[in-house]
Amino acid sequence: MGNVGGPVLLCFGVVLAIVLDVLLIWLWRARLLQRNRLPSPTARETEWNRPVVWMASALERLGRWMARARDGGRNLIVLAREELPRSELGQLRLSIMAAALLLNASIGYAYASQVMVEGWQLWTWLISIVVAVICLWPGGKVPIAWSREAWLVLALTLAAAAIRLTSLESIPPGLHGDESRLAQVTLRHVYAPSGQTLNPFRSGDYSQPTLYQYILWGSMRLFGETKAGLRLPSALAGSLSIPFVYLAVGLLSGRRAALFASTLLVGYHYHVHWSRLALNNAWDTLWIPAMIGLFAWGWERRWSGGALLAGLAMGGSQYFYAGSRIGVFLLAYVSLFLWRRDRDSRRWLTHTAMTVASAAVVSAPLTLAAIRQPESFISRFLDVLFWRPSPGPGVGPLHLSWLEAIGDQLFRSVAGFTSLTETTGFYGPDVPLVMGIAAPLFVAGILWAIVRREFVPVLWIGLTMFFGGFLLSATPGSSHYVTAIPA
């Protein structure tokens, strides 16, 4: 019996070789047919060869795409060499920026396992960011022009601040459990009496980065250890999202759409509620429009400083709620969209490099800490993940089959905006996130954006539904959908 395996494998190899040879002949013949080098086949022969023709066409398209990608990569390398600074001063600035990046990365890696640190790490990180920005800052005048519309946006921002800052002590009444937990950890561990302080470059409760607690600490030191002092940073972040929403929408969809979107956001009940909680979710509505708007603004003004500022926003967003990380995908899409529209490879390379460099300097400590201790950064995601062998509480109908579960999750993810109420207890009015006349307008707006091929809001909402709805248990949860508010 032991001698049978060899002949069987030999026969199998011969048969496989013959099949592959025949397949290659068919693919080559189909390729020639497409180029009209052979007489037209009969109807029966065409029906027989249709799958092969399709495969040949797909392979040929893939080859053309790979050739274009190769040529594009070579062109980018040539452009990168041309754009590198040639003067000693330029090379010195680039070297200092690289040193700041390495310093921040080393801090994150070296102290990833320590909960409490001496405190100099935070100041070193901030100084490194300032040094890197100075080195990367482009020359020339900042292309800012104040206009009458700017006064209107300022008025909307002040109106949003008035709505969000008024009666923070009593509305919402009491503190949510997560707010109380944040306040306790902040007051006990940020610049503790022992002389040490909470490591700002690691994950804390619920896998949330701990840097945000320094913002809460500063707010409570300035405005008192009260509910208003605790909630003030979120209220300011929600208010500041208004001008950045106007900037992003105005550059991508026009000024009328920008004015309409920012006006709606001023009094949107869902955004107002989350802007009045001490949690870091509302910061998503600031970071994502900021990175998109600043990059597009710099592109339109042909000023790479906008891309630098976009990178700072992208890097800073990594220290807040996880929902803001879809901004990386959105910014990548906007970057490619602008390049395809204008076909300016040199400008695209400069702006992309600026964004990546500044974002890397800011996010380096957290990135290295996550690489060294990934379990602390993904544990919360694994806890709330729907698609796992032993779902936790709040998952819903566990008796469903896989296909039924997929359908149910898809329905909940989509209907979470207009038809279903939130299930996690963060938002108490028991109304959909978009209700009344706004619900059909919301759906119509998505369809209209698809028709007009304006895919940024569609991609924004789609990514939120997938990462914040379809993948997670207890869908829809309002805390997971905050990211999509500006869209």
N, C-alpha and C positions, 0 to 999 in steps of 0.2 A: 504493500500500500504506500510505503514511503517513496517509491519510485514513480508514482503516478503524477505527483505535483508538477514535475518538470515538463513533461509533454503537454499537460493541460495548459500551463502558463505559456508555452511556446505557441500552441495553437491559438490561444486567446490573443497573443501579441500579433500573430499574422493576420487574424481576422480584423483586429483593430486597425492595423496599418492599411489594409485594403479599404476599409470603410473611410478612413481619413483621406486616402488618395482619391476615392470617388467623390467625397465631399469637396475636396479642393478643386477637382475638375469641374464639378457643377458650379461652384462659386466663380471660377474663372470664366466659364461659358456664360453665366448670367451677367457678369461684368461686361463681356464683349457684346452681349445682346443689348445692354443698356446704352452702349456707345454706337449702336447700329452698325457693327462690324460683321454681323452674321445676318442671314435672311430671317425675316419674321417667322416665328414658330407658329404651329397650328394652335387652335384654341385648346385642345386637349393637352398639348405640350406646355402651353402657357399656364394652364391650371396646375399641372404637375410641378412646374418649376417656381410657382409663385412664392413659396416660403424661402426658396434658395435665393431668388432675386431680392427679396426683402433683406435677407441676411447680408448679401453682397452690398446692397445699398447702404445698410447700416455700417458695415465695416469700412466702406469707402468714406462715408461721412466722418466716422471716427478718425480715420487716417488724416483727413483734411484738417479736422479740429486739432489733432495732435501736432500737425505740421505748423498750423497757425500759432498754437501755444508755444512751440519751440522757437519760432521766429520772434514772437512777442517777448519771450524770456530773454533771448539774445539782445533784442533792442533795449529792454529794460536794464540789462547789465551794462550796455554801452552808455546809456543815459546816466546810470548811477555813477559810473566812472567819471563822466563829464561833470556831474553835479557835485562831486566831492570837492571840498575846499582845497585849493592849491596853495594858498598863502600860508605862511607860518601861523599867523593869527587865527585863521580859520581852522587849521589843523589842531591848534592848541585848544580852541573852544570845543571842538568835537571830542578831543581827548578828555577834557574836564567833564563833559557831559557823560561820557562812558564811565569815568571814574565815579561819578555820582550814582549812576545806575548800579555799578558793582557794589558800592558801599551800601546802598539800600538793600540790595539782594542779600548781602552777607549778614545784615542785621536780622532780616527775616529768617534766614536759615539757622543762624547761631542760636537764636532765642525762641525757636518754634516750640520747644517743649516746656518753656517756663511760663507759668501763669502770672507771676509777679516779677517786675524788673525794676531797675534803678530809676528810670525816667529819662535819661539822656537819649535813649533810642528815638523817642518821639521828636525831640528837637533836632537831632542829627538828620532825621528823615525830612523834616520841614526845610532845614537849611539846604540839604542836597537838592530838593525840588526847586528852591529859589535859584540856586546856582545853575542848575540845568536849564531853567527857563531863560536866564540871562544869556547863557551860551547859545541857545537855540533861537532866541528872539530875532526875527528878521529886521533888516533896516527899513528905513522909509517911514512915512507918516501913517498912522493908523487910520484906515478909511472909514471914519465915522462922520455922518452928516445928520444933524438934528433937524427934524421936520415937524410939521403940524401933526402928522400921524403919531410921532413919538410922544407928543403931549397926550394924545388920546390913549395910547398904550400905558403911559404913566398913570393916567386917571383910572384906568381899569385895574392896574396893579394896586393902587391905593384903596380902591373899592374892595378888592379881594382881601387886602390886609385888614381892612375894617371888619369884614365879615368873619374872618378867621381869628382875629386877635381879641375880639370883644368877648368878655365873660368866659375866658378860658378856665377860670377857677370853678365854674359851676356847670358849664356845658361842654361835653357830656357830664352828667352828675357822677361823682365818685371817680375812682380810678379802675381801669380794667386790670385784671390780674397780671397781665404782661407788663403794663405800665408800672405797677407797684414793684414787680420784680426788677425792672430796669432801674428804678430809683434806688432801691435797696443796694443792689450791686454797685451802682455808681458811687453812692455816698460812702460805702464801706471800703471799696477797693481802689478807687481812683485817687491817687495821692493820699494813701492811707497814713495814719499816724505812725506806723512802723517805719516810715521812710521809703518804702517801696510803693509801686503803683502797678495797676493792671497793665499787662502787656497789650499794647494797642494793635499788635500785628498777629492776632490769632483769632480763633472763633470762640465764642462764649456760649451762652444759653441758646438752645435751638439752632446751633450752628451759625449764629449771627456774628459778624465781625465786631470786635470790641471797640474799635476806634470811635464809633458813634457815641459811646458813653462818655467820652471826653467832651463832646459837644454839649451833652446834657449837663455834665459837671460844670462847664463854663457858664451855661445859662443859669443854673441854680446858684452859682456864686454871684452872678451879677444881679439877678432878679429875685433871689430868695428861694429857699427850699420849700416851694409851694407847688400846687398843681399847675398854676400858670407858668411858673418858672420852668417846670418840667416839660410842658407842652409847647412852649414858645418856639423852639427850633423847627418843629414840624409846621407850625403856622407860618413862619417866615418862608420855609421852603415851598409850601403850597402857594403862597402869594407870589414868590419870585418865579414860579413856573409860568405865570401869565406872559411876561415879555418873551420868554424863550419859546413858548408855544407860538406866539405871533411871529417870531423870527423864523422858526422852522417851517411853519405852514405857509408863510408869505413867500419864502424863497422856492418852495416846491409846488405850491398850488395857487399862488396869487394872493394879493392883498385883501380882496373881499373875503375869501375863505379864511384868511388869517384873522381878520377882525371878527368874523362870525364865531370862529372857534374859541378865541380868547374871551369874547364876551360871554359865551355859554359857560366857559370854565369858571368865570367869576362866581356864579351862584349855583353851580352844579352840586346838588345835595350830597352826592357820593364823595366828591372831592372835598367839599367843605368838612364833612364828617372826619375823613382820614387826616385832614390837615389840622384837626383839633385833638388828635391823639399824640401821645409822646413817642409812639413807635416810629420806626424808620421807613415805613411803607410809602408815605407821601413823598419822600425824596426821589422815588422813581419818576414821578411826574415832573421833576426838575432836571434830573441828570440826562434822561433820554432826549427830551427836546433840546437841551443845551448842546449835547454832543452833535446832534444832527444839524441844528441851526447854525452853530458856530462853524462847522466844517463847510456847509453850503455857502454861508456868508463869505468866508475866506476864499472859497472857490470863485464865486461870482465877482469878488473885488480883486481877484488875482493877488491875494495877500496871504502868504503861508502862515501868518500869525493866527488866523482863524483856525487852521488845522491844529496848530500847537495848543490853542485853548480847548479845542474839541478833545484832544488827547488827554489834557488835564481833567476834563469832565469825565471821560471814559475811565481813566485810572481811578479817580475819586469815587466813582459809582460802585466800584468793586467792594468798597468798605461799608456798603449799606445793604438794603434788602436785595435778595437774590433776583427779584424780578427785573432789576435794572440791567442785568447781564444780557437780556435780549437786545439791548441797545448796541452791543457789539455786532450782532447780525444785521441790525437795521443800518448802522453806520457803514458797514461793509457794502451793503446793497446801494446805499446812497452814493458812496464813492464810485462804485462801478457804473451806476446810472449816469452820473455826471461825466465820467470818462467816455462812455459810449455816446453820449449826446454831443460832446465837444471834440472828442478824439484828440485830446491834448495829453500825450503820454508824459511829456516832461513835467507839466504842472501836476499831473496825477501822482507821479513818482515823488515829487517834492512834498506835496501835501500829505500823502500817505506816510512817508517817512517821518514827517513832523509829528503826525498823530501817534504813530506807533512808538516813537522814541519818548515823547512826553508821557504817554500812558504807561509805558514800561517803567519809567523812573518812579512814577507815583505808586504803581501797584506792585512793584518788585518785592517789598517785604512780605506782603500777604500772599503773593504767588509762591514764593519760596517756602513759606510756612505751610501752605496747602500741599505743596509737593512733598515736603518732608513728613507731614502728618495728615494725609488725606482723609482719614476716617473721621476726624473731628469736624471737617468741613462738609461732609456728605451724610452724616448720621441722621440729621433731621429729614433730609430728602428721602432717605431709605425708610424712615419711620412713617412718612405720609404717602409713600408711593403706593398706588393702587395695584399695579401689576407685579405682585409678589405672591409667593405660595401661601403665606398666612397673613391676610389683610387684618388691619387693626380696626378699632371701633370707628363707626361713622362711615365705613366703606359703602354700605348700602346692601343691595340684594346679592348675597353671596352665593345663592343657588343658581345664578345665571350661568349659562354655558359661555365659552370664550366669544363666540360670535354675538351672543346676546349682550355680554358685558361690553364688547367694543361698541355696539350700537347704543347702549345705554349711556356710556361715557361720552360718546360723540354728541348725543342729544343734550346731555347735561352741560357739556362744555359750551355748546352753541346757545342753548336756551338760558344759560346762566346770565346773559345780558338782558334779555327782554321778557322772559316768562317765569323763570324759577327764582325763588328768593334764596338768600345766602344761608348756609347751613352751619357755620362755625361760631355764631354768636357775637361776631365783631360789629355787626350792623343790625340794629334792633328794629327799625321800622317795618320789617317784613314786607318790603316792596322790591321789585326787580331793580337792577342797577340802572336800567333805562326804561322808563314807564310812560304811560299816556301817549300823547301824540309823538313824543320823542322816539318811541319804539319803532313804529313804521318808518319814521324818518331815518333812524339809525340803519335799518336794513336797506332802505333805498339809497342811503349814502354809500354803503359798501358796494352795492351793485353799480352805482354811478361811477365810483372810483375805478372799478374794473373796466367799465365801458371806456372811460377816458384814459385807461392804462396808467393810472396813478396808483402804483402798487405799494407805496410806503404804508399808508394806513391799513390796507388789507393785510400786508405781511405783519404789521404790528399787532393787529387783533388776532391773526392766525397763530402767531407765536405764543401770545398770551393764552389762547384757548388750549394749545397743545401742552405747553410746559406748566401752565397754572391751572389747567382744567383736566384735560384728557389723561395725563400721567398720574394725577394725584387723587387721593381719596377725599371723600366729603365734598365733592364738586356739586354746585359752585360755592367756592369760598371767597368772600369779598376781598380778603387780604391778598389773595393770589391774583385778583383782577385789577388791582389799583394801577398796575403798570400800563394798562390799556386806556386809562382815562383821557390822556391828551389826544389819542387817535380819534 
